[in-house]
Amino acid sequence: MKIKTLTINAIVAALYVVVTLVVAPFGFTNIQFRLSEMFNHLIVFDKKYFFGIVIGVLIANFFSPLGWYDLVFGVGQSAISLLIVILLSKYVKNVKVRMVLTTLVFSATMFIIAWELALVASLPFFYTWLTLAISEFIVLAVGAPIMYYINKRIDFKKIIN
């Protein structure tokens, strides 16, 4: 991996952590408005952002009140979702459609976090999945146009290559 790619991924990870910690009270519960999740849309522009996003989630989850559970389930959910989006991106070339897919994939895979919260906090699985999926959907749906327009200015693909 090139130094430039590593540096950009380090910046993405750092931004993910900072934005997560700023809204921490709303980022680790059964209704997660983790604004940093909008960085998941970077995967739409280039799969090289995978490591920056996953490492950002890993570091942010060290601050989770759920401890090691969030390290396993949270990082796992992000990695699985990102890999699904990378796979789907091979067949879908339109950036806006990819952003819709990212939003839907991440919202659907929140069952992994619902499972975690059912195990750790005895929260009801299906209701928790619903609240998590809705909050994830809102963050990613609002984040998609933001990331799209930022990309118009700075070109995420060009930056990491």
C-alpha positions, 0 to 999 in steps of 0.5 A: 500500500502506498504512503499516500493511501495509508495517510488518507486512511489514517485521516479517515480513521481519525475523522471517524473517531473524532466525529463519533466521540463528539456525539458519543451519547448518541452513538452507542445506544439502541438508537445510534445517531453516529454521524461518523457513519456517513464516512461509510459512503467513501467506499462508493468512491474507492474500495481503498477506503475500507481500512480507514473506515474499519480502523476508525470504527475499531478505535471509536469502539474502544470508547464504547460502554459495551467494551469488547463486545462493540469491538467484535460486533461493531467492527464486524458489522462494518467490515461485512457491510463494506465488503457487501458494498464492494461486491455490489459495486462491481455490478453497479457503476452509478455513484448515486445508486451505490450510495443508496445501496450503501444506505440499505446494506448498512441499515439491514446489517444493523441486526448484528448490532441488535444481536450484540445489544440483546446479548449485552443489555438484554434489549429486545432483538427485533425492536432494537434492530428496527430502531438501529436500522432507522437511525442508521438509515437516517444518518446515511440518507442525510450523509449521502448528498453531503458526501456526494457534494464534497466529492464534487469538490475534492474527488475522493477517488483521485485523493486516495490513488 
